[in-house]
């Protein structure tokens, strides 16, 4: 199993704040590394990093949004917490919209920050564990990745394997949460480029002013703040696969330069006159109709035809409802195994409810619901109602767990998430309460009034 996550990178330009937070978190058994600027912290982050990032919003050279974007470019699932002053709250709310895990407003109680970091570390542990479980099943073939027995999924798997065997660029169309990046990963994993890099870029998360530096890279001194050379995503994907998610968000100037790279298979870093090889296959995804974007003048026609040699459409969940119970059980089992919990069987009433739901968030929404189920919660965060008689008896251990979980949940509701008051009501030490809340998937933030 993946090691329990306890590593925290903390960025703040004030030395006194760094020292105080390091003391608090060290006492809470976290391994803390502090930084006065984000560059060194970001250099430690990749998709295997066993920890989280906490950053101040206001710093001399960068702000919290830039730190967030650069961190999520390295790993889109990394929990990033922002520490804000009162006047920075609107920026923090915008950061949450862009993918920040949480924000803490100054002045804050140490317990509030430690609690948020604990939840973020638990989320990171689950992410890394699920990734390791997915890696272990790679050899089982595409059926272990694109899960489903419906005719729509059988067709999609066949199309993916057919296109993976070719060098053509592919446009992947699908609604939010339908699994566009997963399909792109499969196109790479079953292609001749499988041993090279798969580089994912979320175009919608890159500000217009940073598109060129992110994609093409830059030389030291190319612009203010360019302290050293940085390889861009196009160059980094050399001999591999580049996946451009939310391609419709790329500004027109960036589209022009991307087209040139794809045509010439060479890229120039900003501030350089030397072109380097960029032999890559391009996959892109969009949740809108790119043809309509072309007709509206919002997307270049020549780039569209270069990218869209072939197209794949991912069916939404409502078009393959027969796959919902299988997917739900799969995701719940992964979450249960990652947390060392027994997987509860799905009752008939639950299965019927799952199949009848609209699932506007598609597989992403279903996965979140499955993970809540694995923690003993329903889709809305509450303890689920018991199945009707005849669904199968619970063991004594399961009944005790359910009773204990409900007592803690009721105490959290009664105190509106006041941990000290919950400790007093239940006569539990802080560490024991934390362990039980993590085991039962209970988060203080869900009960704060």
VOLO-594292 format. One record per residue (C-alpha): residue number from 1; residue in one letter; chain; z negated, x, y. Coordinates in steps of 0.25 Angstrom, whole numbers. Example, Ala and Ser with C-alpha at 12.3 -4.5 7.8 and 13.67 -1.06 7.14 Angstrom:
REM VOLO-594292
SITE    k  r  c     c3     c1     c2
SITE    1  a  A    -31     49    -18
SITE    2  s  A    -29     55     -4
This chain:
REM VOLO-594292
SITE    k  r  c     c3     c1     c2
SITE    1  x  A      0      0      0
SITE    2  x  A      2      4     14
SITE    3  x  A    -10     11     21
SITE    4  x  A    -19      2     29
SITE    5  x  A    -14      4     44
SITE    6  x  A    -25     10     53
SITE    7  x  A    -16     18     63
SITE    8  x  A    -16     15     77
SITE    9  x  A     -7     22     88
SITE   10  x  A    -13     19    102
SITE   11  x  A     -5     22    115
SITE   12  x  A    -12     22    129
SITE   13  x  A    -11     31    141
SITE   14  x  A    -26     30    144
SITE   15  x  A    -34     40    136
SITE   16  x  A    -47     32    137
SITE   17  x  A    -40     20    131
SITE   18  x  A    -35     29    120
SITE   19  x  A    -48     35    117
SITE   20  x  A    -56     22    117
SITE   21  x  A    -46     15    108
SITE   22  x  A    -46     26     98
SITE   23  x  A    -61     25     97
SITE   24  x  A    -60     10     94
SITE   25  x  A    -49     11     84
SITE   26  x  A    -55     23     77
SITE   27  x  A    -68     15     75
SITE   28  x  A    -60      4     69
SITE   29  x  A    -54     14     59
SITE   30  x  A    -40     15     65
SITE   31  x  A    -33     28     66
SITE   32  x  A    -29     29     81
SITE   33  x  A    -19     38     88
SITE   34  x  A    -18     37    103
SITE   35  x  A     -7     41    112
SITE   36  x  A     -6     41    127
SITE   37  x  A      9     38    126
SITE   38  x  A     17     30    116
SITE   39  x  A     28     40    111
SITE   40  x  A     19     48    102
SITE   41  x  A     13     35     96
SITE   42  x  A     27     29     94
SITE   43  x  A     32     42     87
SITE   44  x  A     22     39     76
SITE   45  x  A     27     25     73
SITE   46  x  A     37     21     62
SITE   47  x  A     38     11     51
SITE   48  x  A     28     18     43
SITE   49  x  A     17     20     54
SITE   50  x  A      4     14     48
SITE   51  x  A     -2      9     61
SITE   52  x  A      0      2     74
SITE   53  x  A      3      5     89
SITE   54  x  A     -6      1    101
SITE   55  x  A     -1      4    115
SITE   56  x  A     -5      2    129
SITE   57  x  A      5     -6    137
SITE   58  x  A      5      2    150
SITE   59  x  A      7     17    149
SITE   60  x  A     14     26    159
SITE   61  x  A     28     28    152
SITE   62  x  A     29     16    143
SITE   63  x  A     24      2    142
SITE   64  x  A     19     -6    130
SITE   65  x  A     33    -13    128
SITE   66  x  A     40      0    126
SITE   67  x  A     29      5    117
SITE   68  x  A     30     -7    108
SITE   69  x  A     46     -7    108
SITE   70  x  A     46      8    104
SITE   71  x  A     35      6     93
SITE   72  x  A     42     -7     87
SITE   73  x  A     55      1     87
SITE   74  x  A     49     11     77
SITE   75  x  A     43     -1     69
SITE   76  x  A     45    -15     73
SITE   77  x  A     33    -20     65
SITE   78  x  A     23    -10     71
SITE   79  x  A     11    -17     77
SITE   80  x  A     10    -13     92
SITE   81  x  A     -2    -17    100
SITE   82  x  A     -2    -16    116
SITE   83  x  A    -14    -14    125
SITE   84  x  A    -12    -21    138
SITE   85  x  A    -18    -22    152
SITE   86  x  A    -19    -36    157
SITE   87  x  A     -6    -35    165
SITE   88  x  A      1    -30    153
SITE   89  x  A     -1    -43    145
SITE   90  x  A     13    -49    148
SITE   91  x  A     19    -36    143
SITE   92  x  A     11    -36    131
SITE   93  x  A     15    -51    128
SITE   94  x  A     30    -46    129
SITE   95  x  A     26    -35    119
SITE   96  x  A     21    -45    109
SITE   97  x  A     34    -52    110
SITE   98  x  A     41    -39    107
SITE   99  x  A     33    -36     95
SITE  100  x  A     19    -30     99
SITE  101  x  A      8    -34     89
SITE  102  x  A     -3    -37    100
SITE  103  x  A     -8    -33    113
SITE  104  x  A    -22    -30    118
SITE  105  x  A    -26    -33    133
SITE  106  x  A    -35    -23    140
SITE  107  x  A    -47    -23    141
SITE  108  x  A    -49    -26    126
SITE  109  x  A    -60    -26    116
SITE  110  x  A    -59    -15    106
SITE  111  x  A    -60    -25     95
SITE  112  x  A    -48    -33    100
SITE  113  x  A    -39    -20     99
SITE  114  x  A    -45    -16     86
SITE  115  x  A    -42    -30     80
SITE  116  x  A    -28    -30     85
SITE  117  x  A    -26    -16     79
SITE  118  x  A    -31    -21     66
SITE  119  x  A    -22    -32     65
SITE  120  x  A    -10    -24     69
SITE  121  x  A    -14    -13     59
SITE  122  x  A    -14    -24     48
SITE  123  x  A     -1    -29     52
SITE  124  x  A      5    -14     51
SITE  125  x  A     -1    -12     37
SITE  126  x  A      5    -25     32
SITE  127  x  A     19    -21     38
SITE  128  x  A     18     -7     32
SITE  129  x  A     14    -13     18
SITE  130  x  A     25    -23     18
SITE  131  x  A     35    -12     21
SITE  132  x  A     30     -4     10
SITE  133  x  A     31    -16      1
SITE  134  x  A     45    -18      5
SITE  135  x  A     49     -4      3
SITE  136  x  A     44     -4    -11
SITE  137  x  A     53    -16    -14
SITE  138  x  A     66    -10     -8
SITE  139  x  A     71     -6    -22
SITE  140  x  A     71    -20    -27
SITE  141  x  A     83    -23    -19
SITE  142  x  A     87    -33     -8
SITE  143  x  A     80    -45    -14
SITE  144  x  A     67    -38    -11
SITE  145  x  A     71    -37      4
SITE  146  x  A     79    -50      7
SITE  147  x  A     70    -60     -1
SITE  148  x  A     75    -74     -5
SITE  149  x  A     82    -81    -16
SITE  150  x  A     90    -91     -7
SITE  151  x  A    105    -90     -7
SITE  152  x  A    105    -86      8
SITE  153  x  A     96    -74      4
SITE  154  x  A    105    -70     -8
SITE  155  x  A    117    -71      1
SITE  156  x  A    110    -62     12
SITE  157  x  A    106    -51      1
SITE  158  x  A    120    -51     -4
SITE  159  x  A    126    -49     10
SITE  160  x  A    116    -38     14
SITE  161  x  A    119    -30      1
SITE  162  x  A    134    -32      4
SITE  163  x  A    133    -27     18
SITE  164  x  A    123    -16     15
SITE  165  x  A    134    -10      6
SITE  166  x  A    143     -9     19
SITE  167  x  A    142      0     31
SITE  168  x  A    145    -12     41
SITE  169  x  A    136    -16     52
SITE  170  x  A    129    -29     51
SITE  171  x  A    124    -40     60
SITE  172  x  A    112    -48     54
SITE  173  x  A    109    -62     60
SITE  174  x  A     96    -69     57
SITE  175  x  A     85    -77     64
SITE  176  x  A     72    -70     69
SITE  177  x  A     64    -66     57
SITE  178  x  A     75    -68     47
SITE  179  x  A     75    -54     42
SITE  180  x  A     86    -47     49
SITE  181  x  A     80    -33     49
SITE  182  x  A     77    -34     34
SITE  183  x  A     92    -38     31
SITE  184  x  A     96    -25     39
SITE  185  x  A     86    -17     31
SITE  186  x  A     93    -22     18
SITE  187  x  A    107    -19     24
SITE  188  x  A    102     -4     26
SITE  189  x  A     93     -3     13
SITE  190  x  A    105     -7      4
SITE  191  x  A    115      1     12
SITE  192  x  A    120     15     10
SITE  193  x  A    112     19     22
SITE  194  x  A     99     15     16
SITE  195  x  A     93     29     15
SITE  196  x  A     95     31     31
SITE  197  x  A     87     24     42
SITE  198  x  A     86      9     45
SITE  199  x  A     84      8     60
SITE  200  x  A     80     -5     66
SITE  201  x  A     81     -8     81
SITE  202  x  A     76    -21     87
SITE  203  x  A     86    -22     99
SITE  204  x  A     78    -33    105
SITE  205  x  A     65    -25    106
SITE  206  x  A     72    -14    114
SITE  207  x  A     72    -15    129
SITE  208  x  A     86    -14    135
SITE  209  x  A     82     -1    142
SITE  210  x  A     78      6    129
SITE  211  x  A     90      2    120
SITE  212  x  A     98     14    122
SITE  213  x  A     86     24    120
SITE  214  x  A     82     16    107
SITE  215  x  A     95     16    101
SITE  216  x  A    102     29    105
SITE  217  x  A     90     38    108
SITE  218  x  A     88     48    119
SITE  219  x  A     86     62    122
SITE  220  x  A     74     68    129
SITE  221  x  A     75     66    144
SITE  222  x  A     86     55    143
SITE  223  x  A     77     46    152
SITE  224  x  A     63     45    157
SITE  225  x  A     54     45    145
SITE  226  x  A     63     51    135
SITE  227  x  A     54     63    132
SITE  228  x  A     61     67    119
SITE  229  x  A     74     63    111
SITE  230  x  A     73     50    103
SITE  231  x  A     83     46     92
SITE  232  x  A     89     32     94
SITE  233  x  A     89     21     84
SITE  234  x  A    104     23     82
SITE  235  x  A    103     38     79
SITE  236  x  A     91     36     70
SITE  237  x  A     99     26     62
SITE  238  x  A    109     37     59
SITE  239  x  A    115     35     44
SITE  240  x  A    106     22     43
SITE  241  x  A    106      8     48
SITE  242  x  A    103      3     62
SITE  243  x  A     97    -11     63
SITE  244  x  A     98    -18     77
SITE  245  x  A     89    -30     77
SITE  246  x  A     91    -40     88
SITE  247  x  A    104    -33     92
SITE  248  x  A    107    -45    102
SITE  249  x  A     96    -39    111
SITE  250  x  A    103    -26    113
SITE  251  x  A    108    -24    128
SITE  252  x  A    123    -23    130
SITE  253  x  A    123     -9    134
SITE  254  x  A    115     -5    121
SITE  255  x  A    126    -13    114
SITE  256  x  A    137     -4    120
SITE  257  x  A    130      9    116
SITE  258  x  A    127      4    102
SITE  259  x  A    141      0    100
SITE  260  x  A    146     14    104
SITE  261  x  A    136     20     94
SITE  262  x  A    141     11     83
SITE  263  x  A    155     15     86
SITE  264  x  A    154     30     87
SITE  265  x  A    142     31     77
SITE  266  x  A    136     41     87
SITE  267  x  A    124     39     97
SITE  268  x  A    120     47    109
SITE  269  x  A    105     47    113
SITE  270  x  A    102     44    128
SITE  271  x  A    103     57    136
SITE  272  x  A    112     64    126
SITE  273  x  A    127     67    126
SITE  274  x  A    127     70    111
SITE  275  x  A    130     59    101
SITE  276  x  A    123     59     87
SITE  277  x  A    128     52     74
SITE  278  x  A    123     37     72
SITE  279  x  A    129     33     59
SITE  280  x  A    122     20     56
SITE  281  x  A    124      6     51
SITE  282  x  A    121     -5     61
SITE  283  x  A    114    -18     57
SITE  284  x  A    110    -28     68
SITE  285  x  A    103    -41     68
SITE  286  x  A    103    -53     78
SITE  287  x  A     96    -66     79
SITE  288  x  A    107    -71     88
SITE  289  x  A    122    -73     86
SITE  290  x  A    128    -60     91
SITE  291  x  A    142    -66     91
SITE  292  x  A    136    -76    102
SITE  293  x  A    130    -64    109
SITE  294  x  A    143    -58    110
SITE  295  x  A    150    -70    115
SITE  296  x  A    139    -71    126
SITE  297  x  A    141    -57    130
SITE  298  x  A    127    -53    125
SITE  299  x  A    132    -44    114
SITE  300  x  A    144    -34    114
SITE  301  x  A    155    -39    105
SITE  302  x  A    160    -25    100
SITE  303  x  A    145    -22     96
SITE  304  x  A    144    -35     89
SITE  305  x  A    157    -32     80
SITE  306  x  A    152    -18     78
SITE  307  x  A    138    -23     73
SITE  308  x  A    143    -36     66
SITE  309  x  A    152    -31     55
SITE  310  x  A    145    -40     46
SITE  311  x  A    134    -50     48
SITE  312  x  A    122    -55     40
SITE  313  x  A    115    -68     42
SITE  314  x  A    100    -69     38
SITE  315  x  A     97    -84     34
SITE  316  x  A     84    -89     41
SITE  317  x  A     73    -94     32
SITE  318  x  A     76   -109     34
SITE  319  x  A     89   -106     27
SITE  320  x  A     83   -100     14
SITE  321  x  A     70   -108     13
SITE  322  x  A     69   -105     -2
SITE  323  x  A     66    -91      1
SITE  324  x  A     54    -94      9
SITE  325  x  A     43    -94     -2
SITE  326  x  A     48    -81     -8
SITE  327  x  A     48    -74      6
SITE  328  x  A     35    -80      9
SITE  329  x  A     29    -75     -4
SITE  330  x  A     35    -62     -3
SITE  331  x  A     30    -59     11
SITE  332  x  A     16    -64      8
SITE  333  x  A     15    -56     -5
SITE  334  x  A     19    -43      3
SITE  335  x  A      8    -46     14
SITE  336  x  A     -3    -49      3
SITE  337  x  A      0    -37     -5
SITE  338  x  A      0    -28      8
SITE  339  x  A    -14    -34     11
SITE  340  x  A    -19    -33     -3
SITE  341  x  A    -20    -48     -4
SITE  342  x  A    -17    -58    -15
SITE  343  x  A     -5    -66    -13
SITE  344  x  A     -8    -81    -13
SITE  345  x  A      3    -90    -20
SITE  346  x  A     11    -99    -12
SITE  347  x  A      7   -114    -14
SITE  348  x  A     18   -125    -15
SITE  349  x  A     14   -130     -1
SITE  350  x  A     15   -117      6
SITE  351  x  A     29   -114      0
SITE  352  x  A     33   -128      5
SITE  353  x  A     28   -126     18
SITE  354  x  A     35   -112     19
SITE  355  x  A     48   -117     15
SITE  356  x  A     48   -129     25
SITE  357  x  A     44   -120     37
SITE  358  x  A     55   -117     47
SITE  359  x  A     52   -102     48
SITE  360  x  A     59    -99     62
SITE  361  x  A     54    -85     60
SITE  362  x  A     61    -84     47
SITE  363  x  A     56    -73     37
SITE  364  x  A     48    -66     48
SITE  365  x  A     40    -79     50
SITE  366  x  A     39    -81     35
SITE  367  x  A     34    -67     33
SITE  368  x  A     23    -69     43
SITE  369  x  A     19    -82     36
SITE  370  x  A     18    -75     23
SITE  371  x  A     10    -64     28
SITE  372  x  A      0    -74     34
SITE  373  x  A     -1    -81     20
SITE  374  x  A     -4    -68     13
SITE  375  x  A    -16    -67     23
SITE  376  x  A    -21    -81     20
SITE  377  x  A    -15    -87     32
SITE  378  x  A     -5    -98     34
SITE  379  x  A      8    -96     43
SITE  380  x  A     -1   -100     56
SITE  381  x  A    -12    -90     53
SITE  382  x  A    -22   -100     47
SITE  383  x  A    -28   -100     33
SITE  384  x  A    -19   -108     25
SITE  385  x  A    -23   -122     19
SITE  386  x  A    -25   -121      4
SITE  387  x  A    -14   -126     -5
SITE  388  x  A    -16   -140    -12
SITE  389  x  A    -24   -140    -25
SITE  390  x  A    -15   -136    -36
SITE  391  x  A     -9   -124    -29
SITE  392  x  A    -18   -115    -37
SITE  393  x  A    -33   -111    -36
SITE  394  x  A    -37    -99    -27
SITE  395  x  A    -45    -88    -34
SITE  396  x  A    -60    -86    -29
SITE  397  x  A    -56    -74    -22
SITE  398  x  A    -45    -81    -14
SITE  399  x  A    -54    -92    -11
SITE  400  x  A    -65    -83     -5
SITE  401  x  A    -54    -75      3
SITE  402  x  A    -49    -89      9
SITE  403  x  A    -63    -93     12
SITE  404  x  A    -67    -80     19
SITE  405  x  A    -53    -80     26
SITE  406  x  A    -56    -94     32
SITE  407  x  A    -70    -90     36
SITE  408  x  A    -65    -78     44
SITE  409  x  A    -53    -87     50
SITE  410  x  A    -63    -98     54
SITE  411  x  A    -72    -87     61
SITE  412  x  A    -60    -81     68
SITE  413  x  A    -56    -95     73
SITE  414  x  A    -70    -99     77
SITE  415  x  A    -72    -86     85
SITE  416  x  A    -58    -85     91
SITE  417  x  A    -56    -72     84
SITE  418  x  A    -69    -65     89
SITE  419  x  A    -71    -55     79
SITE  420  x  A    -85    -52     82
SITE  421  x  A    -89    -66     81
SITE  422  x  A    -82    -68     68
SITE  423  x  A    -90    -56     63
SITE  424  x  A   -103    -63     67
SITE  425  x  A    -99    -76     61
SITE  426  x  A    -95    -70     48
SITE  427  x  A   -105    -59     48
SITE  428  x  A    -94    -49     45
SITE  429  x  A    -93    -34     50
SITE  430  x  A    -80    -31     58
SITE  431  x  A    -73    -23     47
SITE  432  x  A    -75    -33     36
SITE  433  x  A    -70    -44     46
SITE  434  x  A    -58    -36     49
SITE  435  x  A    -55    -33     35
SITE  436  x  A    -56    -48     31
SITE  437  x  A    -47    -53     43
SITE  438  x  A    -36    -43     39
SITE  439  x  A    -37    -47     24
SITE  440  x  A    -36    -62     28
SITE  441  x  A    -25    -60     39
SITE  442  x  A    -34    -65     50
SITE  443  x  A    -32    -59     64
SITE  444  x  A    -42    -61     75
SITE  445  x  A    -30    -63     85
SITE  446  x  A    -26    -76     78
SITE  447  x  A    -40    -82     82
SITE  448  x  A    -41    -78     96
SITE  449  x  A    -42    -90    105
